[in-house]
């Protein structure tokens, strides 16, 4: 779960504190998003992409599948299976544990391309005066990668149209000691920092469906593999339908 959605999830967690306490035993949410680029932790992996997903939740636990399907170039697709649990300590502080399996079906192992990896994560979110602050730590077992990411978000209501403008900024650092586990020879080290910002506007079409448009910016620096720093500006538009 990638990605920018993880960043905005911290903001959504803050907004969710004002939601009704009564919930059904489970819920299913489907999402159909178009992204002009696929950026994950400051690095571009694909151009124009379709990113469908489905998630089922019960109480504070959830399971889902998220995919990135490039539509304009011969770029590899990605399928992520994830699950997690959220624990609300009080009205301001909540914690989350998450696990993700990353699968790259079109990767060629003979060329040293990574075909799969597994990541565990722990995070905390604190909301004060409408400002949501989050810190997450992730460890990828196969890539031997430590990732720490912090984010701050704020939502401005647009009561006239029943919407809001959601802002967030983030900064993270990645330290991988085996970035290409299928490659022959010595382990590949990859160390870099990344940062960026997201602005999204969700519009509720009805009780079940929400249309969200977003503009995003991300950049990386200090890549350990000799690559030059890079930055990207892209947009997304998606339809979420809940059951």
N, C-alpha and C positions, 0 to 999 in steps of 0.2 A: 504494500500500500504505500503508496508512494507519495513520498514524494511530496509534491506540493500538498496533496490531500492530507498528509500527516501533519504538515504545518498548520493548515487551516483547521484540522481536527481540534487543536488546542483552543482555538478561538470558539469553535462550535461547542466545546465542552463548557466554556464559560457561559455561553448563551443558554445551554441546556439546563443550567442551574435554575432557571426561571420556568422550566417546562412543568406540565402537570405531573403530579406524583403517580397518578394512576396509569398503569401501562398494561397492555395485553401480555399474555404469557410469552409470546414471541412476535417478531415482526420480520418482514422481508423487504429489502430495499434493492432496487435495480438502478443502475446508472449508465447512461449512454453519453459519453463525452467525446468531442472532437478537440484535438490539441494541434496547434500549428507546429509544435516541436515537442519532443519528449525529453525532458531534462530531469535527471535524478542526481540529487546532491551536487549540483553545480556542473555536471557533465552532460553534454548532449549525446543521446544514444540513437535518436531517430528524428526524422522530419515529420511532416504531416501524418498524424496517427489517429486511429479510432481506439478509444479506451473504455470498453464495456466492463461492467463489474456487477456482482450480485453479492449481497451480504444478508445473513440471517442472524438475528440477535434474540436473546432471551435474558431478560433482566440486565445484568451488567456484563454478560458474556456474549461473544460474537464470533462468527466464522464467515469467511468470504473468499471470493476469487476475483482477482483483478488482472486485466490483460492489456497489453499494448500491441496494436496491430498496425504497423506502418502501411500507408496506402499510396504513397507516391514514388517510393524508391525501393530497390531490392535491399531492404534492411531487415535484420533479424527481429522476429517477434519475441514476446516475453509473456509468461503466465506466472502469476504469483498466487499462492495459496497462503492464507493467513488466518490467525485466530488470536483472540486476546480476552482480557478481563479488566474491567474498570472498577475501582473501589473509591467511593466518595467518603472521605473522612469527615468532612463537614461542608457547610455551604460554600466555603472558599477553596478548600484543598482536596484534590483528588489524585489518585495514582493509577497507573496502567501498566500491565504486562502484556507483551505481544510477541508472537513468533511468526516468521515468514519463511516460506520455501519459494525460492526463485528458480524458475525453470525456463531455459532458452532452447526450445525445440529445434531450431535451425542451426544451432552452434555446431561447428565441425571440430570434434575432439582432436583429430589427427593434426589440425593446424594450431592446436594449443588454445582454442577458444573455450571459455568457461561455459559448461552446459547446465550447471545447477549450483546452488549454494543455499545455506541455511543460516538464518539470523534470529537472534533473540534480543528483546529490548525491554527496558524498564524506563518509566518516565513519571514525572510529577507535574501537575498544573495548579497554579495558584491564581485566583481571580480577586482583584481588589478594585473597587470603583469602576467596574466594567472593563478593566484592563486584564487580559489573560496572559500569564507568563508561564512558559513551559521549559523543562529541561529533560532531554531524553538521552539514554545511553544504549547503543546497540553493539552486539558482538556477532560477527559473521564467522561461524565455526569453520567453514571450508576455506574462506579467504584469509582467515586469521586477522580479521579487521576490526578495529575499535573505532566507533563513530560516536561523537558527542555533538548534540545539536540543541541550541537554545532558540526560543522564539518568543515574540511579544505580539499580541493581537488586540484589536479594538474594533467594535462594531458601532456604526452610526445609523440609527433608525431612520427610515424614510416612511413615516407614517402615512403620508398622503397617498402612496401607492402600495402600502403594505409590504415594504421591502426594507433593505438595509444595505449599507456599504461596509464590507468587512475588510479591514486592513491587517496585514501582518508582516513582520520582518523577521529574518532568521540568520543565524550564523552557525556554522558547523566545522568540524575538523575530522578527517579520516586518516587512519594509520593502518595500512594493510601490509602484512608481512608475507603474503602469498597471493598477490592479486590475480595471477594466472595459474591456478593449480594444475591445469592440464598441459601446460607448457613444459617442454623438456629442459633439463639443466637446472640451474640454481633458481631459487624462489625469486619472484618478481616483487619488489617493494614499491608501494605507492602511498605517498603521503602528501596531503594537500588540505587547504582550507577552502570553504565556499560560503557564500552569503547571498542574500537576495531579499525580494519583497513581493507580496501578492496583494492584489485588490480584486475583490469579487462582489458581485451584486446578485443575490438570489431573489427570484420572484416566484411567489407561490401561485400556481395556476388554479389549483383547487386543493381539497383536503389531502389528496394523494400525490400530486405531482408538483415539482418545483423546477423551474428553469434557472440556471446559473451561468452568468457570463463572467469571465475573469481575465485579467492582464497580469503577467508575471515577469519577473526579472531575476536572473541568477548569474553569478560569476564564480570562477575558481581562481586560485592563486597558489603558488609554491608547489606545483605538481612535481612529484619526485621522479617521474619518468622522462623528464627533459622536455615535456610539452610546454608551450607558451600559455600564459594565462588566457582565459577565454570568458566571454560573457554572452548572454542570450536574452532576448526579449520575445515573448510569445504570448498567445492568447488561447483561451479555452471557452467552449460553450457546451453545456451539458444538460441533460434532462434526467432528473431523479424521480422514480416512481416507487411509492411504498405500498405495502399490502398488510 
